[in-house]
Amino acid sequence: MLWRNIVVFKKTWLTNMTFYFVEPLLYLSAMGLGLGAFIGEIDGTSYIQYIAPGIIASSAMWAAASESTYGSFVKMHFQKIYHAMVAAPLYIEEVVAGEILYAVFKAVIYGSIILLVITAFGLVASPWALLTPLVLVLAGFAFALLGMIWTGLVPKIDSFSFFFTLIITPMFLFSGVFFPIEGLPGFVQVAAWFLPLYHAVVLLRSLVFGNVDVFLLVHAAALVLIIILLYPYPQRLMRKRLGI
């Protein structure tokens, strides 16, 4: 399943990459340069440098979430690719695993591209940023699992608007991408610890700035725990969805 998706991606990569490449750059330019001119520095760094790691994390989030929702639903419901795969010598668990890995692949690709862009702009301050793809793998898994769970639950493709409006967008706004969460109410700061994007942003910002310490392992462990807790559900839901 993963190989099938990569073969298709090789034919459509330009169309696929345009959206996930241009939109983060628009956020980086409008928020970093436009709003940053009025905000000044945060934690001793320019605003555009502050949000750059968050843009990497959010780019990976949107890529993995979109692929595991709209992309997976189209392949399952309209193209009937899941049914064809299961009719072949494949189990549904293998099909779902291939879909999740492909979403992770896209998260790493798009996040790494944004890393190269901000490096070219001189916004990367430490060679620790070379570990960014490892964080993107963990983040990609978390968002892909969330997307596949939703895909296994909803009856129509229109229902994905609720997923992005009620889950993905709040994470995008309240996970420290654009401002430190320390300025938010206490209960929001606590809730942020349950959001995979928050941990990805903290890890990437620390790596890009070179602020590396042992406490970062806590954020990495939080992402791993989220992955472990969510992993069984997409297979169960898809098995039930396909009636096998």
BABAKE-593812 format. One line per 2 residues: number of its first residue (from 1); their letters; for each residue x, y, z of C-alpha. Coordinates in nm, 4 decimals. Last residue first. Layout:
NUM) A) X,Y,Z; ...
END
This chain:
244) IG) -1.4436,-0.7861,0.7338; -1.7323,-0.5397,0.7236
242) LR) -1.5382,-0.2612,0.5512; -1.6161,-0.0097,0.8269
240) KR) -1.5668,-0.2702,1.1025; -1.2182,-0.3530,0.9763
238) ML) -1.1547,0.0179,0.9259; -1.2543,0.0971,1.2844
236) RQ) -1.0412,-0.1778,1.4329; -0.7368,-0.0894,1.2224
234) PY) -0.7718,0.2837,1.2971; -0.8106,0.2173,1.6726
232) PY) -0.5006,0.0169,1.7639; -0.2497,0.3034,1.7081
230) LL) -0.4078,0.5744,1.9250; -0.2587,0.4908,2.2655
228) II) 0.0840,0.3990,2.1287; 0.1003,0.7132,1.9130
226) IL) -0.0002,0.9400,2.2018; 0.2640,0.7741,2.4207
224) VL) 0.5327,0.8312,2.1564; 0.4352,1.1974,2.1320
222) AA) 0.4521,1.2354,2.5110; 0.7897,1.0579,2.5154
220) AH) 0.9284,1.3160,2.2721; 0.7951,1.5941,2.4954
218) VL) 0.9525,1.4339,2.8026; 1.2779,1.3777,2.6122
216) LF) 1.2925,1.7543,2.5647; 1.3493,1.7796,2.9400
214) VD) 1.7052,1.6474,2.8901; 1.8211,1.9721,2.7305
212) VN) 1.8571,2.1294,2.3870; 1.8134,2.5013,2.3305
210) GF) 1.9852,2.4977,1.9896; 1.7381,2.7453,1.8381
208) VL) 1.6237,2.5091,1.5612; 1.6304,2.2106,1.7973
206) SR) 1.4381,2.3864,2.0743; 1.1791,2.5220,1.8312
204) LL) 1.1396,2.1759,1.6792; 1.0851,2.0022,2.0129
202) VV) 0.8479,2.2654,2.1520; 0.6477,2.2744,1.8269
200) AH) 0.6204,1.8940,1.8117; 0.5042,1.8808,2.1740
198) YL) 0.2354,2.1409,2.1086; 0.1278,1.9705,1.7843
196) PL) 0.0587,1.6458,1.9686; -0.2078,1.8122,2.1857
194) FW) -0.2639,1.6582,2.5307; -0.0024,1.8838,2.6895
192) AA) -0.1888,2.1825,2.5441; -0.4825,2.1055,2.7764
190) VQ) -0.2697,2.2026,3.0765; -0.1778,2.5359,2.9191
188) VF) -0.5439,2.5905,2.8310; -0.6441,2.5215,3.1929
186) GP) -0.3905,2.7786,3.3148; -0.5200,3.0642,3.1008
184) LG) -0.2963,3.1647,2.8066; 0.0176,3.3801,2.8290
182) EI) 0.2380,3.0769,2.8961; 0.1194,2.9390,2.5604
180) PF) 0.3991,3.1299,2.3900; 0.2806,3.2859,2.0606
178) FV) 0.2364,3.1920,1.6951; 0.2971,2.8155,1.6915
176) GS) 0.2470,2.7686,2.0638; -0.0112,2.4918,2.0497
174) FL) -0.3258,2.7067,2.0703; -0.3939,2.8187,1.7121
172) FM) -0.2912,2.5141,1.5097; -0.4351,2.2805,1.7699
170) PT) -0.7642,2.4694,1.7505; -0.7517,2.4342,1.3689
168) II) -0.6882,2.0585,1.3734; -0.9599,1.9502,1.6158
166) LT) -1.2906,2.1381,1.5798; -1.2571,2.2973,1.2344
164) FF) -1.0392,2.0290,1.0728; -1.2398,1.7377,1.2066
162) FS) -1.5739,1.9119,1.1525; -1.4862,1.9777,0.7869
160) FS) -1.4129,1.6073,0.7556; -1.7843,1.5354,0.7789
158) DI) -1.8378,1.6371,0.4159; -1.6604,1.3168,0.3087
156) KP) -1.9549,1.1162,0.4369; -2.0161,0.8375,0.6902
154) VL) -1.7554,0.9383,0.9507; -1.5935,0.6920,1.1914
152) GT) -1.3066,0.5191,1.0128; -1.1956,0.8444,0.8544
150) WI) -1.1893,1.0062,1.1982; -0.9611,0.7324,1.3287
148) MG) -0.7468,0.7639,1.0160; -0.7018,1.1365,1.0750
146) LL) -0.6000,1.0974,1.4389; -0.3580,0.8196,1.3421
144) AF) -0.2037,1.0347,1.0688; -0.1657,1.3247,1.3119
142) AF) 0.0240,1.1159,1.5674; 0.2371,0.9362,1.3076
140) GA) 0.3327,1.2628,1.1382; 0.4362,1.4140,1.4708
138) LV) 0.6654,1.1215,1.5460; 0.8174,1.1234,1.1965
136) LV) 0.8426,1.5030,1.1994; 1.0454,1.4866,1.5206
134) LP) 1.2938,1.2543,1.3514; 1.3006,1.4781,1.0422
132) TL) 1.4038,1.7777,1.2625; 1.7231,1.6143,1.3884
130) LA) 1.9295,1.8292,1.1510; 1.7977,2.1286,1.3469
128) WP) 2.0596,2.0432,1.6115; 2.2963,2.2268,1.3756
126) SA) 2.1782,2.5486,1.5464; 2.0497,2.8962,1.4650
124) VL) 1.8066,2.8353,1.1803; 1.6361,3.1533,1.0574
122) GF) 1.8969,3.2434,0.7951; 1.6448,3.2767,0.5135
120) AT) 1.7950,2.9717,0.3395; 1.7515,2.7781,0.6639
118) IV) 1.3873,2.8880,0.6723; 1.3400,2.7373,0.3271
116) LL) 1.5271,2.4153,0.4036; 1.3138,2.3631,0.7149
114) II) 0.9993,2.4288,0.5077; 1.1097,2.1491,0.2734
112) SG) 1.1730,1.9206,0.5705; 0.8185,1.9726,0.6957
110) YI) 0.6768,1.8880,0.3535; 0.8776,1.5693,0.3122
108) VA) 0.8434,1.4505,0.6719; 0.4656,1.5021,0.6761
106) KF) 0.4331,1.3353,0.3361; 0.6160,1.0237,0.4551
104) VA) 0.4090,1.0172,0.7756; 0.0913,1.0192,0.5633
102) YL) 0.2398,0.7340,0.3581; 0.3200,0.5415,0.6751
100) IE) -0.0391,0.5798,0.7947; -0.1773,0.4573,0.4623
98) GA) 0.0567,0.1571,0.4639; -0.0452,0.0714,0.8201
96) VV) -0.4107,0.0890,0.7152; -0.3511,-0.1542,0.4292
94) EE) -0.1479,-0.3855,0.6514; -0.4176,-0.3924,0.9191
92) IY) -0.6771,-0.4587,0.6473; -0.4929,-0.7781,0.5649
90) LP) -0.3313,-0.8246,0.2261; -0.3214,-1.1210,-0.0132
88) AA) -0.5511,-0.9466,-0.2656; -0.9196,-0.8949,-0.1880
86) VM) -0.8061,-0.6652,0.0937; -0.6183,-0.4504,-0.1565
84) AH) -0.9138,-0.4320,-0.3929; -1.1503,-0.3328,-0.1120
82) YI) -0.9085,-0.0673,0.0084; -0.8746,0.0684,-0.3448
80) KQ) -1.2493,0.1194,-0.3758; -1.1907,0.4436,-0.5722
78) FH) -1.4851,0.6247,-0.4137; -1.5063,0.5014,-0.0548
76) MK) -1.1605,0.3749,0.0388; -0.9288,0.5732,-0.1871
74) VF) -1.1375,0.8887,-0.1455; -1.1544,0.8397,0.2310
72) SG) -0.7789,0.7925,0.2585; -0.6942,1.1125,0.0726
70) YT) -0.9599,1.3208,0.2479; -0.8671,1.1969,0.5943
68) SE) -0.5213,1.0408,0.6250; -0.3735,1.2649,0.3554
66) SA) -0.5195,1.5832,0.5020; -0.4047,1.5039,0.8560
64) AA) -0.0515,1.4106,0.7484; -0.0019,1.7227,0.5350
62) WM) -0.1745,1.9614,0.7766; 0.0313,1.8366,1.0707
60) AS) 0.3624,1.8400,0.8832; 0.3004,2.2013,0.7836
58) SA) 0.2049,2.2787,1.1440; 0.5386,2.1489,1.2707
56) II) 0.7463,2.3425,1.0169; 0.5369,2.6565,1.0760
54) GP) 0.6040,2.6197,1.4470; 0.9770,2.6139,1.3776
52) AI) 0.9429,2.9454,1.1861; 0.7258,3.1191,1.4487
50) YQ) 1.0143,3.2475,1.6627; 1.2392,3.3356,1.3710
48) IY) 0.9635,3.5510,1.2217; 0.9049,3.7108,1.5609
46) ST) 1.2680,3.8066,1.6084; 1.4447,3.6282,1.8920
44) GD) 1.5210,3.7255,2.2526; 1.2337,3.5342,2.4076
42) IE) 0.9912,3.7085,2.1724; 1.1170,4.0100,1.9767
40) GI) 0.9227,4.2860,1.8037; 0.5458,4.2675,1.7829
38) FA) 0.4675,4.5393,1.5281; 0.7054,4.4375,1.2479
36) GL) 0.6342,4.0751,1.3347; 0.2741,4.1155,1.2210
34) GL) 0.3849,4.1736,0.8626; 0.7187,3.9925,0.8436
32) GM) 0.6487,3.6828,1.0498; 0.2706,3.6728,1.0253
30) AS) 0.2313,3.7549,0.6562; 0.5580,3.5984,0.5381
28) LY) 0.5594,3.2828,0.7489; 0.1869,3.2327,0.6995
26) LL) 0.2247,3.2762,0.3234; 0.5252,3.0433,0.3230
24) PE) 0.3197,2.7820,0.5049; 0.0499,2.8112,0.2325
22) VF) 0.2908,2.7875,-0.0628; 0.4585,2.4571,0.0252
20) YF) 0.1591,2.2489,0.1308; -0.0423,2.3758,-0.1663
18) TM) 0.2296,2.3361,-0.4285; 0.3552,2.0031,-0.3005
16) NT) 0.0629,1.7912,-0.4155; 0.0460,1.9429,-0.7624
14) LW) 0.4199,1.8938,-0.8130; 0.4208,1.5457,-0.6600
12) TK) 0.1487,1.4053,-0.8875; 0.3324,1.1360,-1.0821
10) KF) 0.5837,1.0449,-0.8121; 0.2966,1.0565,-0.5598
8) VV) 0.1163,0.7780,-0.7477; 0.4223,0.5514,-0.7172
6) IN) 0.4533,0.6546,-0.3494; 0.0925,0.5533,-0.2852
4) RW) 0.1392,0.2090,-0.4412; 0.4596,0.1577,-0.2418
2) LM) 0.2825,0.2372,0.0834; 0.0000,0.0000,0.0000
END
